[in-house]
Amino acid sequence: MQIRPTSAYEWGVGWIAAEPAFMERASHALASGGDVWLIDPVDGDGLEELIAPLGTVRGVLQLLDRHPRDGAALAERHGVPLLVVPENGVPGSPFTVLPVAGRRWWHEVALWWPEHRALVVPEALGTAPYYLAPGALVGVHPMMRMTPPAVLDGLDPQHLLPGHGAPVSGEATAGAVHDAISRSRRDIPGALRSAIGSRISR
């Protein structure tokens, strides 16, 4: 599997799996004090070289119940625990866990890292084309547009690290997240047209 690096910070890196291209499956490795957590990771050529400079992998996090991806295999490779939808927190990490969805068919948590104003959202928010209304940087998942994740509003993130699509960084990030959530229902027609158009173009 080929992977494409999408971001590089002193405290982490991100990458997107080449296949399936339409899904833009994004993964992240976040580091604090030499400890590294892999988040919803997809394995691929060059991954170990990408994450090695960050430190030692201490855990693998699966933030969405239906995002197993390559988490179990990577946890076994590194000899670390795999935490699936860690609603009670991530021991030894600097992250705050935020409950996003607790439905029978959708269990999701997000991570908030106040030190770096970094928000990690596996599914509820994304930047892949099928999430976005025209002109938007961030969108709500198509199946969540009627009940957008209000818990993610008001955090003032400078970095959004989604599970689908490239990260968004900069002072416009918080506004983009707020707009996505507050306009979620109003943007349904435009987002639907964008999703259909992006699928056809691929």
Long-range contacts (C-beta under 8 A, 24 or more apart in sequence): 1-42, 1-43, 1-44, 1-45, 2-44, 2-45, 3-27, 3-42, 3-44, 3-45, 3-46, 3-47, 3-50, 5-50, 6-166, 6-167, 7-161, 7-166, 7-167, 7-169, 9-116, 9-159, 11-116, 11-118, 12-54, 12-118, 12-161, 13-50, 13-51, 13-54, 14-161, 14-166, 14-167, 15-42, 15-44, 15-47, 15-50, 16-165, 16-166, 17-42, 17-44, 18-44, 21-202, 22-128, 22-130, 22-198, 22-199, 22-202, 23-128, 23-164, 24-126, 24-127, 24-128, 24-129, 24-164, 24-165, 24-166, 25-69, 25-163, 25-164, 26-161, 26-162, 26-163, 26-164, 26-165, 26-166, 26-167, 27-69, 27-163, 28-120, 28-161, 29-54, 29-57, 30-95, 30-111, 30-113, 30-118, 30-120, 31-55, 32-93, 32-94, 35-92, 35-93, 37-61, 37-90, 37-93, 37-95, 38-71, 38-74, 39-63, 39-111, 39-120, 39-122, 39-161, 40-64, 40-67, 40-69, 40-71, 40-122, 40-163, 41-69, 41-70, 41-71, 41-74, 42-69, 42-70, 43-70, 43-73, 43-74, 58-92, 58-93, 59-83, 59-90, 59-93, 61-86, 61-90, 61-111, 63-108, 63-109, 63-110, 63-111, 63-120, 63-121, 63-122, 63-123, 63-163, 64-106, 64-107, 64-108, 64-122, 64-123, 64-163, 65-106, 65-107, 65-108, 66-106, 67-122, 67-123, 67-163, 85-109, 95-120, 98-151, 98-152, 99-151, 100-124, 100-149, 100-151, 100-152, 101-144, 101-149, 106-143, 110-149, 110-151, 110-152, 112-155, 112-157, 116-158, 116-159, 117-155, 117-156, 117-157, 117-158, 117-159, 118-157, 118-158, 118-159, 118-161, 119-152, 119-155, 119-157, 119-159, 119-160, 119-161, 119-177, 120-161, 120-162, 121-149, 121-152, 121-160, 121-161, 121-162, 121-163, 122-162, 122-163, 123-163, 123-164, 124-148, 124-149, 124-152, 125-149, 125-152, 125-160, 125-162, 125-177, 125-180, 125-181, 126-162, 126-163, 126-164, 126-165, 127-160, 127-162, 127-164, 127-165, 127-166, 127-167, 127-168, 128-162, 128-164, 128-165, 129-165, 129-194, 129-195, 129-197, 129-198, 130-194, 130-195, 130-198, 130-199, 131-164, 131-165, 131-191, 131-195, 132-191, 132-194, 133-183, 133-187, 133-190, 133-191, 133-194, 134-190, 134-193, 134-194, 136-176, 136-179, 136-180, 136-187, 136-191, 137-168, 137-172, 137-173, 137-176, 137-180, 138-162, 138-168, 138-173, 138-176, 138-177, 138-179, 138-180, 139-180, 139-187, 139-191, 140-180, 140-181, 140-184, 142-191, 142-192, 142-195, 144-184, 145-184, 145-185, 145-187, 145-188, 145-191, 146-184, 146-185, 148-180, 148-181, 148-182, 148-184, 148-185, 149-181, 150-181, 152-177, 152-181, 153-177, 153-178, 153-181, 153-182, 154-178
